[in-house]
């Protein structure tokens, strides 16, 4: 199970950032009742640092985007979002090309 892998990674490498790519919307499908949720969803989200949500859409593909494939996808700072109750976009510590 994915939750078991996340637990092991968190235990052995607590300083590592864990990223997750999902086709689901963070606020509408992962935090609310939906088919995307299961009994492990909240625990998994608590161990994920950055979440790229929404499905890849070919017509919105943009190779200039960093860490995502299409313009509809969001890069979310999960820890900050959970603390604030609002979606907080992830921000790179280093700007592209520097």
N, CA and C atoms as an extended XYZ file, in Angstrom:
294
Properties=species:S:1:pos:R:3:atomname:S:1:resname:S:1:resid:I:1 pbc="F F F"
N         0.829       -1.197        0.000 N   UNK     1
C         0.000        0.000        0.000 CA  UNK     1
C         0.873        1.261        0.000 C   UNK     1
N         0.375        2.262       -0.626 N   UNK     2
C         1.097        3.527       -0.705 CA  UNK     2
C         1.317        4.137        0.673 C   UNK     2
N         0.347        4.033        1.550 N   UNK     3
C         0.493        4.623        2.881 CA  UNK     3
C         1.652        3.986        3.640 C   UNK     3
N         1.877        2.701        3.447 N   UNK     4
C         3.000        2.031        4.110 CA  UNK     4
C         4.331        2.540        3.571 C   UNK     4
N         4.412        2.758        2.271 N   UNK     5
C         5.618        3.322        1.677 CA  UNK     5
C         5.876        4.730        2.212 C   UNK     5
N         4.839        5.549        2.278 N   UNK     6
C         4.994        6.908        2.811 CA  UNK     6
C         5.482        6.885        4.256 C   UNK     6
N         4.941        6.002        5.050 N   UNK     7
C         5.374        5.886        6.455 CA  UNK     7
C         6.865        5.555        6.535 C   UNK     7
N         7.311        4.592        5.717 N   UNK     8
C         8.722        4.192        5.740 CA  UNK     8
C         9.632        5.328        5.285 C   UNK     8
N         9.245        6.006        4.229 N   UNK     9
C        10.062        7.119        3.730 CA  UNK     9
C        10.131        8.217        4.789 C   UNK     9
N         9.010        8.566        5.389 N   UNK    10
C         8.996        9.601        6.439 CA  UNK    10
C         9.869        9.202        7.620 C   UNK    10
N         9.820        7.929        7.978 N   UNK    11
C        10.596        7.432        9.109 CA  UNK    11
C        12.102        7.440        8.812 C   UNK    11
N        12.481        6.952        7.647 N   UNK    12
C        13.890        6.820        7.302 CA  UNK    12
C        14.510        8.111        6.773 C   UNK    12
N        13.713        8.952        6.139 N   UNK    13
C        14.219       10.183        5.529 CA  UNK    13
C        13.313       11.365        5.879 C   UNK    13
N        13.243       11.733        7.138 N   UNK    14
C        12.297       12.786        7.559 CA  UNK    14
C        12.551       14.152        6.918 C   UNK    14
N        13.759       14.383        6.431 N   UNK    15
C        14.087       15.685        5.846 CA  UNK    15
C        13.704       15.781        4.366 C   UNK    15
N        13.361       14.659        3.753 N   UNK    16
C        13.028       14.642        2.319 CA  UNK    16
C        11.634       15.218        2.072 C   UNK    16
N        11.508       15.909        0.963 N   UNK    17
C        10.201       16.391        0.531 CA  UNK    17
C         9.532       15.307       -0.299 C   UNK    17
N         8.296       15.023        0.013 N   UNK    18
C         7.542       14.024       -0.730 CA  UNK    18
C         6.542       14.749       -1.622 C   UNK    18
N         6.622       14.442       -2.907 N   UNK    19
C         5.714       15.005       -3.906 CA  UNK    19
C         4.739       13.926       -4.344 C   UNK    19
N         3.541       14.343       -4.684 N   UNK    20
C         2.536       13.419       -5.193 CA  UNK    20
C         1.819       14.074       -6.373 C   UNK    20
N         1.690       13.323       -7.437 N   UNK    21
C         0.931       13.770       -8.602 CA  UNK    21
C        -0.386       12.999       -8.607 C   UNK    21
N        -1.489       13.712       -8.712 N   UNK    22
C        -2.792       13.070       -8.719 CA  UNK    22
C        -3.689       13.712       -9.761 C   UNK    22
N        -4.582       12.952      -10.297 N   UNK    23
C        -5.554       13.493      -11.242 CA  UNK    23
C        -6.751       14.103      -10.546 C   UNK    23
N        -6.767       14.022       -9.215 N   UNK    24
C        -7.894       14.537       -8.449 CA  UNK    24
C        -7.649       15.969       -7.984 C   UNK    24
N        -8.727       16.691       -7.765 N   UNK    25
C        -8.634       18.047       -7.218 CA  UNK    25
C        -8.459       17.963       -5.706 C   UNK    25
N        -7.468       18.649       -5.204 N   UNK    26
C        -7.159       18.628       -3.772 CA  UNK    26
C        -8.364       19.028       -2.930 C   UNK    26
N        -8.922       20.182       -3.201 N   UNK    27
C        -9.984       20.723       -2.349 CA  UNK    27
C       -11.355       20.100       -2.608 C   UNK    27
N       -11.627       19.701       -3.818 N   UNK    28
C       -12.965       19.208       -4.143 CA  UNK    28
C       -13.098       17.686       -4.060 C   UNK    28
N       -11.996       16.961       -4.231 N   UNK    29
C       -12.094       15.504       -4.227 CA  UNK    29
C       -11.293       14.822       -3.124 C   UNK    29
N       -10.160       15.395       -2.730 N   UNK    30
C        -9.354       14.746       -1.694 CA  UNK    30
C        -9.749       15.170       -0.287 C   UNK    30
N       -10.269       16.368       -0.134 N   UNK    31
C       -10.667       16.835        1.198 CA  UNK    31
C       -12.151       16.622        1.477 C   UNK    31
N       -12.946       16.401        0.448 N   UNK    32
C       -14.391       16.227        0.593 CA  UNK    32
C       -14.762       14.783        0.279 C   UNK    32
N       -15.979       14.419        0.652 N   UNK    33
C       -16.467       13.088        0.316 CA  UNK    33
C       -16.472       12.919       -1.194 C   UNK    33
N       -15.798       11.903       -1.661 N   UNK    34
C       -15.748       11.614       -3.092 CA  UNK    34
C       -15.212       10.203       -3.270 C   UNK    34
N       -15.218        9.761       -4.508 N   UNK    35
C       -14.684        8.427       -4.793 CA  UNK    35
C       -13.161        8.391       -4.656 C   UNK    35
N       -12.530        9.567       -4.601 N   UNK    36
C       -11.073        9.650       -4.470 CA  UNK    36
C       -10.612        9.392       -3.039 C   UNK    36
N       -11.510        9.550       -2.088 N   UNK    37
C       -11.139        9.390       -0.676 CA  UNK    37
C       -11.255        7.948       -0.203 C   UNK    37
N       -10.388        7.605        0.749 N   UNK    38
C       -10.485        6.310        1.422 CA  UNK    38
C       -10.064        6.531        2.876 C   UNK    38
N        -9.991        5.470        3.630 N   UNK    39
C        -9.645        5.617        5.052 CA  UNK    39
C        -8.208        6.081        5.277 C   UNK    39
N        -7.365        6.066        4.227 N   UNK    40
C        -5.969        6.474        4.358 CA  UNK    40
C        -5.676        7.865        3.796 C   UNK    40
N        -6.635        8.486        3.177 N   UNK    41
C        -6.398        9.761        2.487 CA  UNK    41
C        -5.808       10.820        3.406 C   UNK    41
N        -6.407       11.036        4.554 N   UNK    42
C        -5.921       12.084        5.456 CA  UNK    42
C        -4.509       11.791        5.960 C   UNK    42
N        -4.235       10.533        6.273 N   UNK    43
C        -2.889       10.172        6.726 CA  UNK    43
C        -1.869       10.386        5.606 C   UNK    43
N        -2.220        9.991        4.392 N   UNK    44
C        -1.304       10.182        3.267 CA  UNK    44
C        -1.055       11.672        3.027 C   UNK    44
N        -2.113       12.489        3.048 N   UNK    45
C        -1.937       13.929        2.850 CA  UNK    45
C        -1.039       14.528        3.926 C   UNK    45
N        -1.122       14.007        5.146 N   UNK    46
C        -0.288       14.543        6.229 CA  UNK    46
C         1.198       14.254        6.016 C   UNK    46
N         1.511       13.296        5.163 N   UNK    47
C         2.903       12.935        4.905 CA  UNK    47
C         3.425       13.496        3.586 C   UNK    47
N         2.557       14.117        2.803 N   UNK    48
C         2.938       14.678        1.504 CA  UNK    48
C         3.247       16.161        1.669 C   UNK    48
N         4.348       16.593        1.100 N   UNK    49
C         4.737       17.999        1.177 CA  UNK    49
C         4.137       18.820        0.041 C   UNK    49
N         4.208       18.278       -1.160 N   UNK    50
C         3.753       19.008       -2.346 CA  UNK    50
C         2.860       18.097       -3.176 C   UNK    50
N         1.727       18.633       -3.590 N   UNK    51
C         0.774       17.875       -4.386 CA  UNK    51
C         0.511       18.604       -5.692 C   UNK    51
N         0.654       17.890       -6.799 N   UNK    52
C         0.275       18.428       -8.100 CA  UNK    52
C        -1.074       17.806       -8.418 C   UNK    52
N        -2.106       18.642       -8.429 N   UNK    53
C        -3.449       18.093       -8.615 CA  UNK    53
C        -3.983       18.359      -10.017 C   UNK    53
N        -5.148       17.779      -10.281 N   UNK    54
C        -5.862       17.914      -11.554 CA  UNK    54
C        -5.203       17.041      -12.615 C   UNK    54
N        -5.987       16.634      -13.557 N   UNK    55
C        -5.501       15.765      -14.628 CA  UNK    55
C        -4.715       16.533      -15.671 C   UNK    55
N        -3.780       15.836      -16.288 N   UNK    56
C        -3.056       16.407      -17.423 CA  UNK    56
C        -4.036       16.530      -18.585 C   UNK    56
N        -4.057       17.719      -19.204 N   UNK    57
C        -4.933       17.972      -20.348 CA  UNK    57
C        -4.052       18.355      -21.531 C   UNK    57
N        -4.091       17.528      -22.555 N   UNK    58
C        -3.212       17.702      -23.713 CA  UNK    58
C        -3.316       19.097      -24.334 C   UNK    58
N        -4.529       19.626      -24.500 N   UNK    59
C        -4.681       20.935      -25.157 CA  UNK    59
C        -4.144       22.077      -24.286 C   UNK    59
N        -3.917       21.812      -22.997 N   UNK    60
C        -3.348       22.819      -22.087 CA  UNK    60
C        -1.869       22.571      -21.805 C   UNK    60
N        -1.283       21.640      -22.533 N   UNK    61
C         0.137       21.300      -22.359 CA  UNK    61
C         0.992       22.534      -22.623 C   UNK    61
N         1.991       22.706      -21.745 N   UNK    62
C         2.904       23.844      -21.879 CA  UNK    62
C         4.254       23.401      -21.334 C   UNK    62
N         5.233       23.228      -22.211 N   UNK    63
C         6.542       22.732      -21.778 CA  UNK    63
C         7.320       23.757      -20.961 C   UNK    63
N         6.844       24.979      -20.894 N   UNK    64
C         7.508       26.005      -20.069 CA  UNK    64
C         7.133       25.883      -18.597 C   UNK    64
N         6.105       25.139      -18.296 N   UNK    65
C         5.673       24.971      -16.910 CA  UNK    65
C         6.677       24.112      -16.149 C   UNK    65
N         6.879       24.438      -14.898 N   UNK    66
C         7.816       23.696      -14.067 CA  UNK    66
C         7.049       22.690      -13.208 C   UNK    66
N         7.449       21.437      -13.247 N   UNK    67
C         6.904       20.346      -12.435 CA  UNK    67
C         5.447       20.004      -12.719 C   UNK    67
N         4.913       20.451      -13.821 N   UNK    68
C         3.558       20.076      -14.219 CA  UNK    68
C         3.497       20.110      -15.732 C   UNK    68
N         2.520       19.408      -16.285 N   UNK    69
C         2.469       19.288      -17.725 CA  UNK    69
C         1.470       20.187      -18.413 C   UNK    69
N         0.386       20.526      -17.715 N   UNK    70
C        -0.632       21.359      -18.341 CA  UNK    70
C        -1.045       22.494      -17.408 C   UNK    70
N        -1.520       23.564      -18.009 N   UNK    71
C        -1.793       24.807      -17.284 CA  UNK    71
C        -2.898       24.679      -16.238 C   UNK    71
N        -3.744       23.696      -16.341 N   UNK    72
C        -4.812       23.523      -15.358 CA  UNK    72
C        -4.318       22.919      -14.044 C   UNK    72
N        -3.156       22.301      -14.051 N   UNK    73
C        -2.635       21.655      -12.849 CA  UNK    73
C        -2.078       22.683      -11.869 C   UNK    73
N        -2.323       22.417      -10.584 N   UNK    74
C        -1.825       23.301       -9.531 CA  UNK    74
C        -0.745       22.577       -8.735 C   UNK    74
N         0.232       23.344       -8.269 N   UNK    75
C         1.271       22.801       -7.389 CA  UNK    75
C         0.972       23.365       -6.008 C   UNK    75
N         0.597       22.487       -5.090 N   UNK    76
C         0.069       22.896       -3.796 CA  UNK    76
C         1.028       22.529       -2.672 C   UNK    76
N         1.281       23.495       -1.788 N   UNK    77
C         2.032       23.240       -0.562 CA  UNK    77
C         1.036       22.639        0.431 C   UNK    77
N         1.082       21.331        0.591 N   UNK    78
C         0.071       20.630        1.383 CA  UNK    78
C         0.123       21.034        2.853 C   UNK    78
N         1.311       21.105        3.427 N   UNK    79
C         1.428       21.447        4.851 CA  UNK    79
C         0.821       22.822        5.141 C   UNK    79
N         1.196       23.812        4.354 N   UNK    80
C         0.673       25.165        4.557 CA  UNK    80
C        -0.826       25.231        4.274 C   UNK    80
N        -1.269       24.478        3.285 N   UNK    81
C        -2.697       24.460        2.958 CA  UNK    81
C        -3.510       23.845        4.086 C   UNK    81
N        -2.998       22.776        4.672 N   UNK    82
C        -3.707       22.134        5.783 CA  UNK    82
C        -3.751       23.051        7.005 C   UNK    82
N        -2.664       23.775        7.246 N   UNK    83
C        -2.616       24.692        8.386 CA  UNK    83
C        -3.569       25.871        8.216 C   UNK    83
N        -3.630       26.424        7.007 N   UNK    84
C        -4.419       27.637        6.781 CA  UNK    84
C        -5.880       27.361        6.423 C   UNK    84
N        -6.171       26.154        5.945 N   UNK    85
C        -7.524       25.847        5.505 CA  UNK    85
C        -7.829       26.385        4.110 C   UNK    85
N        -6.819       26.925        3.452 N   UNK    86
C        -6.948       27.438        2.088 CA  UNK    86
C        -5.829       26.843        1.242 C   UNK    86
N        -6.028       26.820       -0.057 N   UNK    87
C        -4.978       26.301       -0.934 CA  UNK    87
C        -3.833       27.305       -0.994 C   UNK    87
N        -2.651       26.826       -0.644 N   UNK    88
C        -1.445       27.654       -0.685 CA  UNK    88
C        -0.550       27.090       -1.796 C   UNK    88
N        -0.318       27.870       -2.835 N   UNK    89
C         0.547       27.384       -3.921 CA  UNK    89
C         1.972       27.159       -3.428 C   UNK    89
N         2.602       26.115       -3.942 N   UNK    90
C         4.007       25.847       -3.632 CA  UNK    90
C         4.854       26.833       -4.408 C   UNK    90
N         5.896       27.319       -3.766 N   UNK    91
C         6.809       28.253       -4.421 CA  UNK    91
C         8.215       27.680       -4.397 C   UNK    91
N         8.848       27.679       -5.544 N   UNK    92
C        10.223       27.181       -5.643 CA  UNK    92
C        11.155       28.087       -4.869 C   UNK    92
N        12.118       27.476       -4.197 N   UNK    93
C        13.101       28.269       -3.448 CA  UNK    93
C        14.130       28.885       -4.378 C   UNK    93
N        14.323       28.257       -5.526 N   UNK    94
C        15.245       28.747       -6.533 CA  UNK    94
C        14.450       29.015       -7.799 C   UNK    94
N        14.653       30.157       -8.384 N   UNK    95
C        13.937       30.493       -9.612 CA  UNK    95
C        14.533       29.743      -10.787 C   UNK    95
N        13.718       29.422      -11.748 N   UNK    96
C        14.155       28.694      -12.934 CA  UNK    96
C        15.227       29.457      -13.680 C   UNK    96
N        16.269       28.752      -14.089 N   UNK    97
C        17.354       29.367      -14.837 CA  UNK    97
C        18.425       29.984      -13.969 C   UNK    97
N        18.291       29.855      -12.664 N   UNK    98
C        19.296       30.453      -11.774 CA  UNK    98
C        20.066       29.348      -11.085 C   UNK    98
